């Protein structure tokens, strides 16, 4: 049986209503947010995260590591993590390590120079 006859309207009216409503939306199943682990019902089939905040956090591309000098946890960009071997929580720790490395290099240079001067 036709929808128009069942409802009591013309076929043209049924077609107009269908155009207004748009295509039927597919049933969306609950998903697990890869960022926070919450089960959510997505608004659209393409939604991957439960909220915009979780999506933004996932896009940050940061890595948790530890300060080379004091051992405190530090969050740094992934590119910086792969580019440099040592990571610091701030300028004081970086300066402290630079002074230490500078003294070690100076001592090493003096040690090598002392052998160069021996006749």
Buried (B, 14 or more C-beta within 10 A) or exposed (E): EEEBEEEEEEEEEBEEEEEEEEEEEEEEEEBEBEBBEEEBEBEEEEBEBBBEEBBEEBEEEBBEBEBBBBEEEBEBEEEEBEEEEEBBBEEEBBEBBEEEEEEEEEEEEEEEEEEEEEE
